[in-house]
C-alpha cells in the first residue's frame, strides 16, 4: 500500500514538473524570451562558469610550474645576448678613448722639436713594491737607459734598465726612488721633485726650496732640464700644499698632472734634454749662457813661418809659450783680447848696432826661439 502511495506521489510530481515546463515554454518574459529558455540558459551558464574556472586554474598551474623550464632557458639566452651587447659597448668606448689618447699623443709629437718614439703600456708591476710599467718598445727602436718618458699630460718617468729588443721598464715619477729637476713656472724657483708614499698626501714632494723663496699653492711645476734626463718645460703638476719647513727648506707637496693609474700611451724622448733656447712645449725661454774663458788661459795663435811672409818674424811675447816653427797650430776661434804692452827691459829692448842681441832662454823640452835681427843687419 505504501509503494502505491509513493508511485502516485512521484507521478504527481512528474506531472506538475511537466506542466511547469510546458507553461514556461509558452510563457514569455517582458523582454520576449521564453521563461524555459531563460532558466535553462542561466543554469547551464553557471555550470560553464564553474568548468572554465577549474580549467583556468589547471592551465595557470601548468604555465607557472610545468612550463617554467622553457621560460628559464629563454631568460638565460636573453641575459647572454645582453652581456654580449654590453661587452661590445665597452670595447667601442675603450677604442674611442684609445683614439682620443693617440690623437693627443700625435699632436704632442708634432709640437715637440725633439725626436720621439710612441709606445704603449703592456704591463704593470705585479708586486706593488715599485711604481714601474712595461712598454712595448725596446733597444730595436733606439731606446736606452735613462731616456725620458712623457705623455700629453706631462712627465711619466724614465727607463731604468738597459732595455731588451722589444720591451723596456719605465720607473714612474711617483716612485719613492724617482726624482727630476723642477722649476716653479711663475717665480722661477728651482728644486728637485721626488716621489713619496705617505698616506693621505699627494704622491710628489718638491724638495730643496728655501723658506725665503716665492712658492704658492696652485703654482705650475715644470721640468728644468738640469737633470740631463727630462726635456725642459714639460708639466709635472701643481703645488698642492706649501708649508714652512723646520730647517732651511719649505715642505711642498705636488699633485701630478698625469693619472698614472690610467696611462696607456706614452712618448719616449730620444734626444738629450735641452737646457737653453726655446722650451719644447712652448714655455718661457731660459737665459742662454755662453762659454767663458778663465783668466790666464793661453789663446792659440797661428805660427807664421818666415818663408811664408817673406819678412822678418815678429818678436816673441814674454808671456806666450814657445812654439816650434814646423808644428801646425789650429786656427783661432775668436780674436784674442788686447794685452797691455809690457815695460821695456834689457831682455826686450831691440839691439843697437854696437850690441849683440841676447839669445832667448830655451823652453823646457822645446827648441829655442830664434832671436830677432834688426832690418839690414846680419850677425
Buried (B, 14 or more C-beta within 10 A) or exposed (E): EEEEEEEEEEEEEEEEEEEEBEEBEEEEEEEEEBBBEBEEEEEEEEEEEEEEEEEEEEEEEEEEEEEEEEEEEEEEEEEEEEEEEEEEEEEEEEEEEEEEBBEBBBEBBEEBEBEBBBBBBEEBBEEEEBBBBBBBBBBEBEBEEBBBBBBBBBBBBBBBEEBEEEBBBBBBBBBBEBBBBBBBBBEEBBBBBBBBEEEEEBBBBBBBBEBEBEBEEEBBBBBBBBBEBBBBBBBBBBBBBBEEEEEEBBBBBBBBBBEBEEBBBBBBBBBBBBBEEBBBBEBEEBEEEEEEEEEEEEEEBEBEEEEEEEEEBEBBEEEEEBBEEEEEEEEEEEEEEEEEEEEEEEEEEEBEEEEEBEEBEEEEEEEEBBBBBEEEEEE
